[in-house]
Amino acid sequence: MARPKAVIIGPPGSGKSTVGAALADRLGVPLRDTDADVERAAGKPIGEIFVDDGEERFRELERAAVAAAVAEHEGVVALGGGAILAAETQRLLEEGQTVVYLEVGLGEAVKRVGLNQARPLLVLNPRSQLRKMLAERLPIYERLGTVRVKTDDRTPEEVVEEIVAALEAAE
C-alpha cells in the first residue's frame, strides 16, 4: 500500500503549504495539497464552496480528498487546517502515518493569515476566530502529531531541517 512520507497538519498560518512544498522538494517527492484537490473536485475555490454549497459540503469533499491522498500518495501530503476535525480522518492518520504537526502561536498565525478572504472561517474577526479555532483543534493536532515542530520566528528551511532530522531518526 502507498504511504505518504509525511502528512502535514496544523492551524491556518502554520505554514502547511509552504513547508509542505519545501519538504517535498527536499525529499525529492511530489506534494499533494488536499485543499487543491477539493478545489479541483468542486471546480471552484474553497471560499466559493463555502458560500455556494456550505461548510458541510466542503467538509465532505475534504474527507474524500484526504482519504484518497493518504491511500494513493507516496510523497508529502498537506491537509487543510480543519481536516483533522473529521473522525474518519483522525482514524486514517492514527494508522501508522508520519504526521507532522506544525505548531504556531496565535500572534504569529494572525500575522501570517492577515485578512485573507480565501479563508472563509476567518472572515469576520480573524484574531477571535483563530483563537477559538486553535482552542478547539489544538488537542487533536497534539494527539495526532507524531512529529511536532514549532514554526514561530523560523524560516521554512529551518522547519524542514527539523522535520527531515525527525524523519531520519524514525527510520
URKA-V597297 format. One record per backbone hydrogen bond with DSSP energy under -1.0 kcal/mol. NH is the residue of the N-H (numbers start at 1). CO is the residue of the C=O. If there is no record, write none. Layout:
{{NH,CO} {NH,CO}}
This chain:
{{5,75} {6,75} {7,98} {8,77} {9,100} {14,11} {19,15} {20,16} {21,17} {22,18} {23,19} {24,20} {25,21} {26,22} {27,23} {29,24} {32,76} {34,78} {37,33} {38,34} {39,35} {40,36} {41,37} {42,38} {43,39} {44,39} {49,45} {50,46} {51,47} {52,48} {53,49} {54,49} {58,54} {59,55} {60,56} {61,57} {62,58} {63,59} {64,60} {65,61} {66,62} {67,63} {68,64} {69,65} {70,66} {71,67} {72,68} {73,69} {76,30} {77,6} {78,32} {79,8} {83,80} {85,82} {86,83} {90,86} {91,87} {92,88} {93,89} {94,90} {95,92} {96,94} {100,7} {101,147} {102,9} {103,149} {109,105} {110,106} {111,107} {112,108} {113,109} {114,110} {116,113} {119,116} {122,119} {129,125} {130,126} {131,127} {132,128} {133,129} {134,130} {135,131} {136,132} {137,133} {138,134} {141,137} {142,138} {143,139} {144,140} {145,141} {146,99} {147,99} {149,101} {151,103} {154,151} {159,155} {160,156} {161,157} {162,158} {163,159} {164,160} {165,161} {166,162} {167,163} {168,164} {169,165} {170,166}}
